């Protein structure tokens, strides 16, 4: 994944054996709050995560989407 503004963009993927896993295809994008890769980029990237999280709560993409900084 690669950060592009408020989104993470898939640049490559590898399929594992887990079921019910969201697997974006190369070129697809997700908001940074949706998915582990985006949250890692948000936490460890150069941008201020506090500024991004001020827009929370975010729309849920699934029943398991974390929509706030509290979960």
N, CA, C and O atoms as a Tinker XYZ file with bonds, in Angstrom:
   284  protein
     1  N      0.846000   -1.172000    0.000000    73     2
     2  CA     0.000000    0.000000    0.000000    64     1     3
     3  C      0.891000    1.234000    0.000000    63     2     4     5
     4  O      2.033000    1.203000    0.459000    81     3
     5  N      0.350000    2.296000   -0.516000    73     3     6
     6  CA     1.057000    3.568000   -0.610000    64     5     7
     7  C      0.072000    4.666000   -0.217000    63     6     8     9
     8  O     -1.084000    4.641000   -0.639000    81     7
     9  N      0.520000    5.628000    0.588000    73     7    10
    10  CA    -0.362000    6.720000    1.001000    64     9    11
    11  C     -0.468000    7.750000   -0.116000    63    10    12    13
    12  O      0.529000    8.124000   -0.734000    81    11
    13  N     -1.700000    8.202000   -0.364000    73    11    14
    14  CA    -1.957000    9.285000   -1.322000    64    13    15
    15  C     -3.043000   10.143000   -0.708000    63    14    16    17
    16  O     -4.228000    9.824000   -0.807000    81    15
    17  N     -2.638000   11.240000   -0.069000    73    15    18
    18  CA    -3.603000   12.095000    0.608000    64    17    19
    19  C     -4.301000   11.323000    1.708000    63    18    20    21
    20  O     -3.633000   10.684000    2.521000    81    19
    21  N     -5.631000   11.360000    1.763000    73    19    22
    22  CA    -6.363000   10.668000    2.822000    64    21    23
    23  C     -6.671000    9.205000    2.495000    63    22    24    25
    24  O     -7.524000    8.593000    3.138000    81    23
    25  N     -5.979000    8.641000    1.496000    73    23    26
    26  CA    -6.248000    7.265000    1.086000    64    25    27
    27  C     -4.968000    6.443000    1.040000    63    26    28    29
    28  O     -3.867000    6.986000    0.944000    81    27
    29  N     -5.131000    5.124000    1.111000    73    27    30
    30  CA    -4.034000    4.211000    0.826000    64    29    31
    31  C     -4.352000    3.562000   -0.514000    63    30    32    33
    32  O     -5.501000    3.207000   -0.778000    81    31
    33  N     -3.348000    3.408000   -1.348000    73    31    34
    34  CA    -3.514000    2.841000   -2.682000    64    33    35
    35  C     -2.736000    1.538000   -2.751000    63    34    36    37
    36  O     -1.553000    1.501000   -2.412000    81    35
    37  N     -3.378000    0.490000   -3.178000    73    35    38
    38  CA    -2.739000   -0.806000   -3.309000    64    37    39
    39  C     -1.796000   -0.784000   -4.511000    63    38    40    41
    40  O     -2.200000   -0.442000   -5.622000    81    39
    41  N     -0.531000   -1.155000   -4.275000    73    39    42
    42  CA     0.423000   -1.226000   -5.382000    64    41    43
    43  C      0.781000   -2.674000   -5.708000    63    42    44    45
    44  O      1.320000   -2.958000   -6.778000    81    43
    45  N      0.480000   -3.594000   -4.780000    73    43    46
    46  CA     0.705000   -5.023000   -5.007000    64    45    47
    47  C     -0.061000   -5.793000   -3.940000    63    46    48    49
    48  O     -0.401000   -5.227000   -2.900000    81    47
    49  N     -0.334000   -7.051000   -4.171000    73    47    50
    50  CA    -1.034000   -7.845000   -3.172000    64    49    51
    51  C     -0.595000   -9.294000   -3.260000    63    50    52    53
    52  O     -0.118000   -9.757000   -4.296000    81    51
    53  N     -0.767000   -9.996000   -2.156000    73    51    54
    54  CA    -0.492000  -11.435000   -2.095000    64    53    55
    55  C     -1.637000  -12.071000   -1.325000    63    54    56    57
    56  O     -1.951000  -11.642000   -0.214000    81    55
    57  N     -2.251000  -13.071000   -1.890000    73    55    58
    58  CA    -3.396000  -13.713000   -1.258000    64    57    59
    59  C     -2.933000  -14.722000   -0.219000    63    58    60    61
    60  O     -2.052000  -15.542000   -0.478000    81    59
    61  N     -3.537000  -14.649000    0.959000    73    59    62
    62  CA    -3.240000  -15.596000    2.022000    64    61    63
    63  C     -4.359000  -16.610000    2.152000    63    62    64    65
    64  O     -5.252000  -16.677000    1.308000    81    63
    65  N     -4.305000  -17.398000    3.212000    73    63    66
    66  CA    -5.292000  -18.445000    3.402000    64    65    67
    67  C     -6.459000  -18.046000    4.275000    63    66    68    69
    68  O     -7.360000  -18.858000    4.487000    81    67
    69  N     -6.482000  -16.830000    4.789000    73    67    70
    70  CA    -7.556000  -16.394000    5.683000    64    69    71
    71  C     -8.858000  -16.189000    4.896000    63    70    72    73
    72  O     -8.843000  -15.888000    3.703000    81    71
    73  N     -9.959000  -16.359000    5.587000    73    71    74
    74  CA   -11.255000  -16.097000    4.958000    64    73    75
    75  C    -11.779000  -14.751000    5.452000    63    74    76    77
    76  O    -11.362000  -14.268000    6.505000    81    75
    77  N    -12.667000  -14.164000    4.715000    73    75    78
    78  CA   -13.282000  -12.882000    5.061000    64    77    79
    79  C    -12.246000  -11.778000    5.233000    63    78    80    81
    80  O    -12.330000  -10.979000    6.166000    81    79
    81  N    -11.284000  -11.740000    4.344000    73    79    82
    82  CA   -10.249000  -10.714000    4.385000    64    81    83
    83  C    -10.453000   -9.798000    3.190000    63    82    84    85
    84  O    -10.595000  -10.261000    2.058000    81    83
    85  N    -10.467000   -8.505000    3.445000    73    83    86
    86  CA   -10.575000   -7.524000    2.364000    64    85    87
    87  C     -9.240000   -7.473000    1.638000    63    86    88    89
    88  O     -8.223000   -7.123000    2.238000    81    87
    89  N     -9.228000   -7.815000    0.369000    73    87    90
    90  CA    -7.995000   -7.843000   -0.401000    64    89    91
    91  C     -8.131000   -6.926000   -1.612000    63    90    92    93
    92  O     -8.632000   -7.345000   -2.656000    81    91
    93  N     -7.686000   -5.672000   -1.478000    73    91    94
    94  CA    -7.783000   -4.772000   -2.628000    64    93    95
    95  C     -6.837000   -5.201000   -3.743000    63    94    96    97
    96  O     -5.772000   -5.762000   -3.486000    81    95
    97  N     -7.232000   -4.935000   -4.962000    73    95    98
    98  CA    -6.399000   -5.212000   -6.128000    64    97    99
    99  C     -5.519000   -4.001000   -6.405000    63    98   100   101
   100  O     -5.874000   -2.883000   -6.033000    81    99
   101  N     -4.370000   -4.209000   -7.057000    73    99   102
   102  CA    -3.509000   -3.075000   -7.401000    64   101   103
   103  C     -4.292000   -1.977000   -8.116000    63   102   104   105
   104  O     -5.054000   -2.237000   -9.047000    81   103
   105  N     -4.085000   -0.761000   -7.661000    73   103   106
   106  CA    -4.777000    0.410000   -8.207000    64   105   107
   107  C     -5.985000    0.831000   -7.397000    63   106   108   109
   108  O     -6.431000    1.973000   -7.504000    81   107
   109  N     -6.527000   -0.073000   -6.584000    73   107   110
   110  CA    -7.680000    0.261000   -5.745000    64   109   111
   111  C     -7.222000    1.097000   -4.554000    63   110   112   113
   112  O     -6.067000    1.015000   -4.134000    81   111
   113  N     -8.123000    1.888000   -4.025000    73   111   114
   114  CA    -7.772000    2.710000   -2.872000    64   113   115
   115  C     -8.832000    2.570000   -1.782000    63   114   116   117
   116  O     -9.987000    2.237000   -2.047000    81   115
   117  N     -8.405000    2.832000   -0.559000    73   115   118
   118  CA    -9.279000    2.830000    0.615000    64   117   119
   119  C     -8.919000    4.032000    1.470000    63   118   120   121
   120  O     -7.772000    4.479000    1.445000    81   119
   121  N     -9.871000    4.568000    2.228000    73   119   122
   122  CA    -9.530000    5.616000    3.175000    64   121   123
   123  C     -8.511000    5.078000    4.190000    63   122   124   125
   124  O     -8.498000    3.881000    4.477000    81   123
   125  N     -7.671000    5.944000    4.724000    73   123   126
   126  CA    -6.642000    5.516000    5.668000    64   125   127
   127  C     -7.218000    4.824000    6.898000    63   126   128   129
   128  O     -6.568000    3.947000    7.467000    81   127
   129  N     -8.420000    5.197000    7.319000    73   127   130
   130  CA    -9.001000    4.597000    8.524000    64   129   131
   131  C     -9.510000    3.178000    8.276000    63   130   132   133
   132  O     -9.764000    2.448000    9.234000    81   131
   133  N     -9.664000    2.776000    7.032000    73   131   134
   134  CA   -10.247000    1.475000    6.693000    64   133   135
   135  C     -9.153000    0.501000    6.277000    63   134   136   137
   136  O     -8.601000    0.620000    5.183000    81   135
   137  N     -8.843000   -0.439000    7.118000    73   135   138
   138  CA    -7.839000   -1.439000    6.799000    64   137   139
   139  C     -6.550000   -1.217000    7.568000    63   138   140   141
   140  O     -6.177000   -0.086000    7.881000    81   139
   141  N     -5.886000   -2.308000    7.861000    73   139   142
   142  CA    -4.671000   -2.251000    8.675000    64   141   143
   143  C     -3.559000   -1.452000    8.003000    63   142   144   145
   144  O     -2.879000   -0.670000    8.666000    81   143
   145  N     -3.365000   -1.636000    6.704000    73   143   146
   146  CA    -2.270000   -0.941000    6.024000    64   145   147
   147  C     -2.456000    0.573000    6.093000    63   146   148   149
   148  O     -1.498000    1.302000    6.347000    81   147
   149  N     -3.665000    1.045000    5.873000    73   147   150
   150  CA    -3.920000    2.482000    5.958000    64   149   151
   151  C     -3.716000    3.020000    7.359000    63   150   152   153
   152  O     -3.187000    4.118000    7.532000    81   151
   153  N     -4.133000    2.253000    8.368000    73   151   154
   154  CA    -3.951000    2.704000    9.755000    64   153   155
   155  C     -2.480000    2.734000   10.140000    63   154   156   157
   156  O     -2.062000    3.596000   10.913000    81   155
   157  N     -1.686000    1.801000    9.611000    73   155   158
   158  CA    -0.238000    1.836000    9.864000    64   157   159
   159  C      0.361000    3.079000    9.219000    63   158   160   161
   160  O      1.178000    3.762000    9.837000    81   159
   161  N     -0.034000    3.380000    7.984000    73   159   162
   162  CA     0.474000    4.589000    7.323000    64   161   163
   163  C      0.051000    5.840000    8.077000    63   162   164   165
   164  O      0.825000    6.792000    8.182000    81   163
   165  N     -1.157000    5.847000    8.596000    73   163   166
   166  CA    -1.639000    6.990000    9.363000    64   165   167
   167  C     -0.820000    7.144000   10.647000    63   166   168   169
   168  O     -0.442000    8.256000   11.017000    81   167
   169  N     -0.551000    6.034000   11.317000    73   167   170
   170  CA     0.182000    6.077000   12.583000    64   169   171
   171  C      1.661000    6.403000   12.399000    63   170   172   173
   172  O      2.235000    7.124000   13.216000    81   171
   173  N      2.281000    5.892000   11.352000    73   171   174
   174  CA     3.728000    6.011000   11.197000    64   173   175
   175  C      4.169000    6.956000   10.088000    63   174   176   177
   176  O      5.366000    7.178000    9.906000    81   175
   177  N      3.228000    7.511000    9.351000    73   175   178
   178  CA     3.571000    8.392000    8.233000    64   177   179
   179  C      3.991000    9.777000    8.682000    63   178   180   181
   180  O      4.068000   10.065000    9.877000    81   179
   181  N      4.259000   10.619000    7.717000    73   179   182
   182  CA     4.724000   11.982000    7.980000    64   181   183
   183  C      3.605000   12.932000    8.386000    63   182   184   185
   184  O      3.858000   13.928000    9.064000    81   183
   185  N      2.378000   12.639000    7.984000    73   183   186
   186  CA     1.253000   13.540000    8.266000    64   185   187
   187  C      0.845000   13.459000    9.734000    63   186   188   189
   188  O      1.101000   12.456000   10.401000    81   187
   189  N      0.218000   14.502000   10.225000    73   187   190
   190  CA    -0.274000   14.555000   11.597000    64   189   191
   191  C     -1.561000   13.748000   11.700000    63   190   192   193
   192  O     -2.579000   14.156000   11.141000    81   191
   193  N     -1.546000   12.590000   12.412000    73   191   194
   194  CA    -2.771000   11.788000   12.503000    64   193   195
   195  C     -3.892000   12.513000   13.237000    63   194   196   197
   196  O     -5.067000   12.254000   12.974000    81   195
   197  N     -3.551000   13.414000   14.150000    73   195   198
   198  CA    -4.577000   14.171000   14.875000    64   197   199
   199  C     -5.420000   15.011000   13.939000    63   198   200   201
   200  O     -6.634000   15.114000   14.112000    81   199
   201  N     -4.779000   15.615000   12.944000    73   199   202
   202  CA    -5.518000   16.428000   11.968000    64   201   203
   203  C     -6.469000   15.546000   11.158000    63   202   204   205
   204  O     -7.603000   15.943000   10.887000    81   203
   205  N     -6.020000   14.371000   10.778000    73   203   206
   206  CA    -6.866000   13.443000   10.030000    64   205   207
   207  C     -8.035000   12.982000   10.887000    63   206   208   209
   208  O     -9.169000   12.935000   10.409000    81   207
   209  N     -7.780000   12.644000   12.136000    73   207   210
   210  CA    -8.813000   12.092000   13.016000    64   209   211
   211  C     -9.834000   13.121000   13.477000    63   210   212   213
   212  O    -10.886000   12.749000   13.996000    81   211
   213  N     -9.547000   14.415000   13.298000    73   211   214
   214  CA   -10.529000   15.443000   13.649000    64   213   215
   215  C    -11.790000   15.343000   12.794000    63   214   216   217
   216  O    -12.845000   15.852000   13.175000    81   215
   217  N    -11.680000   14.687000   11.641000    73   215   218
   218  CA   -12.846000   14.507000   10.767000    64   217   219
   219  C    -13.704000   13.313000   11.171000    63   218   220   221
   220  O    -14.736000   13.062000   10.550000    81   219
   221  N    -13.296000   12.576000   12.196000    73   219   222
   222  CA   -14.062000   11.408000   12.666000    64   221   223
   223  C    -15.349000   11.872000   13.335000    63   222   224   225
   224  O    -15.391000   12.992000   13.843000    81   223
   225  N    -16.381000   11.072000   13.356000    73   223   226
   226  CA   -16.433000    9.688000   12.914000    64   225   227
   227  C    -16.534000    9.588000   11.394000    63   226   228   229
   228  O    -17.145000   10.427000   10.731000    81   227
   229  N    -15.920000    8.544000   10.873000    73   227   230
   230  CA   -15.907000    8.287000    9.442000    64   229   231
   231  C    -17.028000    7.313000    9.084000    63   230   232   233
   232  O    -17.513000    6.591000    9.955000    81   231
   233  N    -17.443000    7.282000    7.823000    73   231   234
   234  CA   -18.477000    6.324000    7.424000    64   233   235
   235  C    -17.945000    4.891000    7.497000    63   234   236   237
   236  O    -16.817000    4.625000    7.081000    81   235
   237  N    -18.737000    3.989000    8.013000    73   235   238
   238  CA   -18.353000    2.579000    8.081000    64   237   239
   239  C    -18.479000    1.947000    6.698000    63   238   240   241
   240  O    -19.484000    2.133000    6.012000    81   239
   241  N    -17.458000    1.202000    6.298000    73   239   242
   242  CA   -17.500000    0.483000    5.025000    64   241   243
   243  C    -18.024000   -0.939000    5.214000    63   242   244   245
   244  O    -18.567000   -1.539000    4.287000    81   243
   245  N    -17.855000   -1.466000    6.420000    73   243   246
   246  CA   -18.385000   -2.777000    6.793000    64   245   247
   247  C    -18.857000   -2.671000    8.241000    63   246   248   249
   248  O    -18.728000   -1.615000    8.859000    81   247
   249  N    -19.393000   -3.742000    8.775000    73   247   250
   250  CA   -19.801000   -3.764000   10.172000    64   249   251
   251  C    -18.625000   -3.771000   11.136000    63   250   252   253
   252  O    -18.819000   -3.610000   12.341000    81   251
   253  N    -17.410000   -3.955000   10.630000    73   251   254
   254  CA   -16.215000   -4.013000   11.470000    64   253   255
   255  C    -15.285000   -2.823000   11.283000    63   254   256   257
   256  O    -14.210000   -2.787000   11.881000    81   255
   257  N    -15.674000   -1.856000   10.471000    73   255   258
   258  CA   -14.814000   -0.705000   10.203000    64   257   259
   259  C    -14.650000    0.140000   11.469000    63   258   260   261
   260  O    -15.632000    0.484000   12.126000    81   259
   261  N    -13.405000    0.467000   11.802000    73   259   262
   262  CA   -13.138000    1.391000   12.892000    64   261   263
   263  C    -13.397000    2.801000   12.373000    63   262   264   265
   264  O    -12.796000    3.208000   11.378000    81   263
   265  N    -14.270000    3.544000   13.018000    73   263   266
   266  CA   -14.682000    4.848000   12.501000    64   265   267
   267  C    -14.215000    6.032000   13.344000    63   266   268   269
   268  O    -14.406000    7.182000   12.950000    81   267
   269  N    -13.603000    5.765000   14.502000    73   267   270
   270  CA   -13.080000    6.828000   15.360000    64   269   271
   271  C    -11.715000    6.400000   15.881000    63   270   272   273
   272  O    -11.309000    5.254000   15.686000    81   271
   273  N    -11.008000    7.303000   16.537000    73   271   274
   274  CA    -9.709000    6.942000   17.107000    64   273   275
   275  C     -9.863000    5.989000   18.293000    63   274   276   277
   276  O     -8.889000    5.359000   18.706000    81   275
   277  N    -11.063000    5.876000   18.839000    73   275   278
   278  CA   -11.313000    4.958000   19.952000    64   277   279
   279  C    -11.754000    3.581000   19.473000    63   278   280   281
   280  O    -11.863000    2.654000   20.276000    81   279
   281  N    -12.007000    3.436000   18.183000    73   279   282
   282  CA   -12.427000    2.113000   17.670000    64   281   283
   283  C    -13.747000    2.131000   17.115000    63   282   284
   284  O    -14.235000    1.102000   16.648000    81   283
